[in-house]
Amino acid sequence: MRFSNYFIPTLKETPAEAQIASHRFMLRAGMIDQTASGIYSWLPMGLRALNKVADIVRQEQYKIGANETLMSIVQPVELWQESGREQSYGEELLRFKDRRQRTLLYSPTNEEQITDIFRKYVRSYKDLPKNFFQIQWKFRDEIRPRFGVMRGREFLMKDGYSFDLDVDKAKQTYKNVFIAYLKTFKRMGLMPIPVCADSGAIGGNMSHEFHVLASTGESLLFYDKKISELDFDSQNVFENFSELYAASEDKHDSSTCLASESDLAQSRGIEVGHIFFFGTKYTKSMNASVTGAKGEQIYPEMGSYGIGVSRLLGAIIEANHDDKGIIWPKEVAPYQVGLINLSIDNDKCAALSDDIYQNLIKRGFEVLYDDRHERAGIKLADMDLIGLPYQIIVGKNSLTEEAVEIKNRRTGEISKIDRQSVDNYFKDALAG
């Protein structure tokens, strides 16, 4: 993509309302625009990154056999009255009336709706298990939205729901999702710390929150350092995690802590996922049963599994930035490479830059080419702000030296690479 054709309204100054790094840099890098309090429009650069995150989430759900669906954003209040949650959910639940004066809800979560779908079409124990997920916009009327996409009212969420024949099978599904979440966050360059949690308005008796480490996180975590050494691809990773200590501040008890003093770490974290096992809470209240092998009525055991996709993007930035801007992990960067022509009015520099751009595009690399008629300082500052993993810098010296500069955004290291070797450099740097 050529910068001159793209819409990236970068800002030099930080908006007054931006209190944390992700909010500051997402506004300054032209990724989002505030529509109302806690509600944002996603601009092209922000949407690319958001889609990268959603794609990784989606891929890991497919691997555990989850069926992707897309439920309606608006739900009838009667479903929530059946489950008993219409009043207990609180003021975060946005209610409104249509022209027929029927009360509708703007979806904050979909346990009732997926249970309604399940009871319409699944009749026999032979049809179990079933595992569903969607990536859908939600709305919760936060009393005090803040921190940009980290705590907004409208947000993109992956919500998943499972139906199993008995408790043991449901716990195995829970375990599979737990492992899938670890792999999801790890692929994004994050270190996940799962901790036991309360189920809150969702309900249930087994629950884990997933936090990623960031100095600006709202939660204080205590955990065994050996968690970072675990192999997420191991078949026993769930059991291995269960044996190591991890707790949020409100559940931490030094007298029962299993980690040695030397192994106990303390850090702030951002919650990006939450999973629940709640048994028959919804299937019984909504009469969603199947017929068993002997003709008996069975209420399937359910689980619910959420990832805050848009919140996760903010968490990635909180964990990956410096004073100049974002430092994207390569797996979720909106583009892999930023190409900067410092001498746009020089025909030979323009020809060299265009040649590099076209060759990288042909080889499947994602390139943002800054071909603007702007000062070199502005281009370099904007590219650091945007934070793509690598920058190719082309100037007049590139012509005499027959080489270009390549900057690693994370380390700041600058290498001079022969023009003919640029393709191979990125083939190696962006592999994996």
Steps between C-alpha positions, in 0.01 A plus 500: 500500500629847408481751782377764255192287424439388856301664778729534803419823686805502727521757781807672642336585832336264744125562550422613854262211572762230431639380834678176409747404228267293281239776491760768424669309222184364341368855468832648390566220247159556341366157596175608668272800524274568796132515404359538851607415853636144491407454132757506219514474124781280372701671227687301230826443691319405820263270315789313336656430839163409651439251218845345556415440865154363414650263242738344754213458747288342228775260385558364850126446548481302177779274627286383793197433282294808583226598252504867401163672493377859509207580724289812490616804693142569618321248719142483632476558875291183540810280460664674793183473704504123443853471639429737787777744406297792372497677836817357656730615218464862608515838332769393253225323306370744237124464448288677240158467334424453134201660319270225631610584856672163539801516733828403335857475628828595339707188557769506771536118484310213338445209741123527466501536124728203432296287743186595308665399172621174654156398633337559161728266307683256729279217627715194567803414709650369176532860379731596787746652559444836334737796521414840350674837481456836337698822465239768548458858618359541851369787708517543875393832643808558718439762765846648443657400169870582486838400361385492138426151368614346828175587676251620243126456473504351150760230440585200283488168681555134428235318699478121494251250644523124545241229565612162636318186613651480848729683742816306413461571128421864572815534707702355212353765268588764760856368508522509118388863493743587780790364294374670183500833685860455611603432140294795372670754725844348452466535121447871551828536685335518844563309823162383637447445872175310577358543851193356672214748493144570606228432244308824561182557297572203272467252788669166556742326733828487303658802338838634384609846398787541254727797557791626292787676672521877459621769739178700453271205579213550741556168679788405728607139445707259703632198311773239483777603259510146364174573316703680234702182439203272429459339160158609369505218245529232768203269550529561872515879492167540683617274782840671506337840536272369773803392704659846493385790714322796341252736664364850466547740790153439645560123517869497592578351840866486599424229757372259235726607213664194345783689329831543677606852588766496229252378236210731588466789256278804533381701201209696368277342238214575265207261480442395138303177537261326737362145490218347704355158568144538628344160446123500442430858613360600158389168354274434800358851533427510125393134471769411246525123539595204283376141507747249648580143390218362719249767402569711808507881502854641533594863549841556336789648697606840368806719493555858384827639368582864427790694351487878477633537144504880485622518862774254407630741238538766769672249729749411226595868468522541879753216504685615186587869476764760579493879521496527119198281436378145449732200453285240329570127538535379143202261528247780553665801333266674253787489249828311527725760343505878473683636195615862531623703205686795653564663161165479325593774250810312387402291197759232565398464866136479395583234240701297754223527762233402249707201390548380861129551571382306195742213561399458864130513411549234231664274757204530735634747756270761651659840436398854590690733264541858620509685169377832641658834422590559865817581689722207591454564872123475473518175305742338743299614803170378351647159417631462856159603631318247281750240621529248214759228575747611231578820311684531167658845469590619151692824445764648272770294674316189387589589141874547553537207743259270311353405837203595715464534875271256679390587852370248750231698686524289817877511546572824315783323318571633150667281236621587154376242253595463135201580280505154349482338845193684632253228400698225668552713810128525561441139404720407797397782738126442462510120489297301753 
